[in-house]
Amino acid sequence: MDSIPSNTMKKLAGLLPKPLYVTGGFVRNRLLELPVTDSDVCSALTTGEVQTALTGSDFLVRAVYPRMGTMLLEDATDGSQLEYTAFRTESYAGGGGHTPCVVRFGCSLEEDALRRDFTVNAIYCDCVSGELTDPTGGLADLKSRTIRTVTAPETVFGSDGLRLLRMVRFCAQLGFSPEDLTYRAAVAFRGNLMDISVERKADEFLKILDADRKYPALHNADGHLRGVRMLMETGMMEYVLPELTLGVGMAQRADFHKYDVAEHSIRAFALVPPHLRLTALLHDIGKPAVFLRKGNFHGHEIEGAEIAYEIALERLKLPKAQCRRIRDLVAWHMYDLNCRTRENKLRVFLAEHSELLEDLFLLKNADYEACGFHTGECPTVTRMRSVLQRMREQGAPNSLKELDLTAADLKQSFPEIPARHYGLILKKLFELAVKIPSLNTRETLLKHVKGIENAIHDA
């Protein structure tokens, strides 16, 4: 298949004294007619031999890792990059650690194939002729849409525990199914995930949560849900998000919830847009901890918010701003659940959390529908939208920036008031204007300043 190697690969192959092959995801995806991101090439040459062969050529060596026989190459003419790896065999110390303890070079293509993970990732394409070499039966597995290990699955998963999550990810992204022995071995060896770093597990887990969007051409609409369910069914979730698994079999109020805590969370996850999936999966993460301690779920959203923040920050290594948003959404997903919050208090909440509202509404609706008894919009969302509409029609300020009074106005009109009080005074005035929008004029707001200042002093 002449169409598989890129021009850069062909160019590199012409400079080397031994055949160059492209393999891994590049070949797999080209055969599936999917976009490619990896550019992994390999041959029997060591990194030193490749460097010698490339002396004086357009290829620049950007990085070399002699122990693993890998190097990053760049074509100076167009900036395209390739990751080169010498044929090698690997030995692991056992226990599923990701890094091999012994690496040996000078092996054949067939031996190199046996150190890889799955057959569909071990198809080699000659970078000059385009001829395919398939030592482990990857072509047949591509055709049958099967994920199968290159050798005995006990060996593959026993060597590198990260391959367990890779199996789930490939199934989720490609819509493939694991071969039976491969699946059973994954269940048996799931404990090897304990030896994988938090960062590597996080990377695979987040890709699984977004699996349906990896290859739009496949129309794999439920890939992300399939991946999460496979993590649960194999027991791998216990080593990725154990707090979720604590909710398995934990019943909820039968008049409102058809499913246990874990199943409810997974169903909510399936109902939200991609950017809210993790939040939905974590929205009830506090329920097991609270129930085991108190025998009920009261306050689970508050405790859950902190648990969710810790998971997102420490385990999934997400940016702090994203972690804070997840925490806030989890903390507020129960707000006004029974539609009994006084309207003035609700107005203040809506104004103070305006930037959060659309995501909060989506989460609330998913939470409502995932109970199993309802469809459509959650009643509290309907109420909140109605109050918001009234606030807009009445011209209520949506933020402190929309308040018709500033700190400079306070300083000019009340020089005797300490500057440290300005923030609280403006906040109280903002709440007043949200409740009664007609008061949001500079002249009227100034009339209320002294009363607020006196209350601050009395407190």
N, C-alpha and C positions, 0 to 999 in steps of 0.2 A: 504494500500500500504506500505509494509514493506520497500520498497526501498527508501522512502522519508527521514525519519530521519537519521541523521549521527550517527556513533558509539558514538561520544561525547555526542550527545543529548540523546541517549538511556542510556548512563552511568549516565548522570545528572538526568534523570527521575527516575532511580533506587534509588536515594538518597533522593528524595522528597516525603513527605506524601500525596501529591495530584497530580493528573494527569498533566503532562507537555505536552505542544503542541508547534509545530513549525508552523509559519504562515508567511504571507507577501510574499515577492519576492522569498524566498526559496521554498515554496510550489508551487507557481505559475510556477516558472521556471522548477522545477523537473517534474511537470505535462506536461509542454511543451517540455521536454527533452532538456532544455537549460542549460548552465553553471549557477552556483549560486555564488553569492558574499555575500549576506546577510545571517545571521544566527540568526534570531529573534525567541526566544522561550518565552513562557508565561504560566502562570497558575494563580490560584486563591490565591496563597501565596503572602504575602507582601515581600518586600526586606529583612526586618528583619527576617522573618520566613525562608527565603531561606538561609540567612547567618547562622542562627542557625543550620539548617539541614546539612550544608556543613562543619561544624566544624570538623576538623581532616581528611577531605577527600583530594583528589588530586586537588580539585578545589580551585583556588585562586580568591579572589574578588579584581579586579583591580580598580574599580570605582563604586560609589554608588550615585544615584541621587534620594533621598527619595521623593522629591516633585512630581516627574514624575513617581515614582515607577519603575525606571530602574536601572540596574546594569550591569557592564561588568565582565564576568567570564572567567577564563582561566584554562584549564586543564594542570596542571604542568607536566604531563607525556609526552605530545607532543606539547604543546604550542598553541593548537587550542583554539579559543575564541568564546564565545556566548554572545549575548546581551539579557538579561532577562528583561521582563516587566510584572508587575502584571496586571491582568485584571483591567480595569478602565473605567470610563466614564469621559467625559470632557465637560466643558462649556466655551464658548468664550464671550468676551465682545462685539463682533460685529465689523464690519468694515473689517474683513478678516485677522486680525493679526495672525501670525503663532503659537503663544504660548497661550495655554488655561489659563484662569484666575482661574478656579476651576477644581480640579481633585479629583475624588472620587473613592476609592478602595472598594473591597468586592462585586463586581458585578459578573454577570455570563459571560460565554463565549459569549453568544448571545448578551449581552449588550456591551461587549468589541468590538465585530464585528461592531457594529453600530457607533463606534467613529472613524473607519478607513475611508479611502477615497473611494476605488473602490472595487467592488465585487471580482474581480480576485485577489485582495490582502488580502481578508478576508476569505480565506479557511484555516481551521485548521487541522493539522494532529497530532494524538496522537503519542507521541515519543516512546511508548512501543508497542502498537498494530498496529500502522500504519493506523488506521481507520481515515477516513476523515469526518470532520463536516463542512457543508456548509450553514451557516445561511442566507446568502444573495443572493444565486443563482450564485455564482462565477464559478462553474463548467460549467453551461450552457453557460455563457458568454465567458469562455475560448474556448469552442467548436465553438461558433459563432464568435469568435475573436472580442468581443465587450468590450468597456470600459464604465462602468455604475457605478454611485455612489451607495454607500451602502444604503442610504436613499434618501429622496428628494434632488435633486441636489442643490436646493436653500439653504438648510441647510448645505450641505457639503462644497460648495464654499463660502457661507456666513460666515462660521466659520473660514476657513483657505484659504486665497487667494493663497498660494503656490500650492494648489491642482490644480489650473487652469493650471499652467505650467507642473505639473506632468501628467495631462491628455494628454497634447500635447506630452510630452516626451514618455509616454508609447505607444501612437498611432504611433509615429515615429519609436521607437525602435522595437516594436513588429509587426508592420504592422496591428494593430487593428484599428477599427473605433469607434468613440464615439456614444453612443446611442443618439437618437434625443433629448430627453428632457435634457440629460446631456450636449449636445453640446449647446443647446439654453440657458441653464442656465449659461454656461461658458461665452457666449457672454454678457449676461445681467449683470454678476457679475465681468467682467474683471477689473473694477475700483478698486477692492479689492487688485489688485497687487500693488497699491500705498502704502499699509501698510506692504509690504514685504521688508525685508532688501535687499540692493544692492547685498550683498554677496550671499544670497540664490537665488535671481533671476539670478545672473551670473552663478552659478553652474548649474542650470537647463538649461539655454540658451546654454551654451557651450556643454552640453550633447546632446541637440537637434541638434546642428550643426554637431555632430559626430554620429548621431543616427544610420546610416546605418551600422556602424562598430561594434556596440555593440554585436550583435549576428550573426556572419558570416553564421551560419547554416541556417538562415532564408532567405538568399539571398535577403535581403531587400534593394536593390540597391538604391532606391530613398527615403529612410527613412528620410534623412536629409533635402531634398528638401520638402518633404511632411510636415515635422515639421515646417519649415519656412513659408510655405504657410498657414498652419493652424494658425500660430501666426498672420499672416497678415489678414486672413479672419475673425478671431474671434475678431480682434481689440486689442489683447494682445500685439502686437509688439509696440503699442503706449506707453506701460509702460515698455518696455524692451529696444527698440532701436527707440525712437521717430523720430530721424533724418532721418531714412530710410522711415518712413511713410509720411514724408513731400514731398517725391518724387512721391507719388501716384497722377496720373493725370497730372504731370508736363511734358509736351511734350518736345521733343528734335527735332533737325533738321530732317525733314521728309526724306531728301535725304540720310541720314546716319543712322538714328535710327527708327526702327519700333515700339519701345516700350517706355513707359514713364520711368522716372529716376528710380523709384523703381523696376519696372519689369525688366529693363535692369540689375540692380544690382543683382537681384535674379537669373537671367539667367546666369550671370557671375559666381556667387557663385556655381551654379550647374555644371560648366564646369572645375573647377580646382581641383587638388588633395586635400585631407583632410587638409593638413597643411596650405593651402592658402585660405581656405573657408572664414574665418573671414575677411581677407584682401580683398577678392573679394567682399564680401558683403558691405564693407566700402569704396571701391575704389572711388566711386562717392559721398560719403557722404557730400562733400562740395558743391555740385551743388545747392541744395535747398537754402542754406544760401546765396550763392553768387548771385543766380538768384533773390531772393526776395529783395536783396539790390541793384543790378546793372542792372537787367533786361536781363542779359546774363550769360553764364557759364565761362567766361574767368578767368583763375586763380583758378578754383575750386580745382585743384589738390593740390595747395599750402595750401589753407585754409583747404581743406579736410584732408590733412596729419596731421595737428594739431588737428582737431576734432577727427580723428581716434585714434591718440595717447592718447588723453584725455579719450575717451571711453574705450580703451583697458586697460589703467592704472587705472583710477578712478572707472569705473563702472564694468569692468570685472575682475579687480584685477589680471591681467596677469603680469609676470615678466617684468622688465624694458627692458631687451634686446629684448624680443619678441615685446614689444610695439614700440621700436625704429625701428625694422625691418618693422613692419606694416606701421609706419609713412613714412619710406623711400620708400617703394614700392608704397604707395599711391602717394607720392610726385613726383615720377618719371614715373608713368604709362603712362603719355602723352608725354614723351620725344621723340623727333624726329618723331612726329606723321605723318608729311607730307614728311618724308624722305628728308628734305632739309638742315639738319645740315651739316656744312662743315666737311669733313672727319677727318681732324686733331682734330677738337673739339670733334667729335664723338669718336675718338681713345682715347682721354684723359678720356672721360666719361666712356668708357668701361673698361679701365684699373683701374680707381679709384673705380669703382663699381663692380669689377670682382666677388666678393663674393655674390653679389645680383642678378647677371644676369640671372641665370637659372630660379629663381622664377619670376623675372621681365618679362622674355619671356613668361612664362606660364600665368601670369596675363594679359599681353598685348594680347595674343592670345585669351584668354577668353573674354576680353573686346571687341575685334574685332568681334568675332563670336556672342556674345550676342546682337549685334546691330540688328541682324535679317536678314541681307542681305548677309552675307559672311560666308564661311567656309574655313577651312585650315589655313595656317600660315599668321599672320599679316604681311603686306609688310615691316613695319619698323623692325620687328624681322628678316625677311629674310635678310634685308640689314645689320643689326647689326651682324648677324652670318657671313655674307660674309666678313665684315671688320675685325671681330675677327680672321677669318681664315687667312687673309692676315697678320695680326699682328703676329700670331703664326709662320707663315712661314718665316717672316722676323726677328723673334727673339726679338720682342718688349718686354720690361719688363712688367710683369703683376702686380708688386707691388714694393714698395720701396726696398724690400729685394732683388729684382732681378736687382737693379741698381748697376752698377760696380763701385760704389763710396760710401764711408761711412762717417759718421761724424768724425771718427778717421782720415781718409784721409784728410779731410778739416783742421782739427786741425794741422796735421803734415805739410801740404803744405802751409797753410795760417794762421799762428799763430796770425796774427794781426786782423783777422775777429772775431767779438764777437760771442761767442757760441750761443747766443740767435737768431742769424741769420741762424744757420745751418739748421733748419727745413725747412724754406722757400726756402733756396738755393737748398736743396735736392729735394724739391717738384718741383721747376722750372726745374731742371735737369731731373727729372723723366718725366715731360711733354715733354721735348725736345726729350728724348730717345724714348718715345712712338710714337711721330710723325715721327722721323727719327731714326729707330732702329740701324742703322750702327754707330751712335754716342755713343752708350752705351759701351764705353771702358774707363777705368780709365784715360788714357792719354788725350783722347779727351774731356771728361767731365771736367777735371781740367782746360782746356783752356777757358771754358765758365764761370768759377766761378767768376772772377773779374768783368765781365760785369754784372752779376746778382747782385753782391754785390753793385756795383755802382748804379744800378737802385733802390735798396732798400734804399740807402742813399738819392737819389734824391727824392724818394717818401716821 
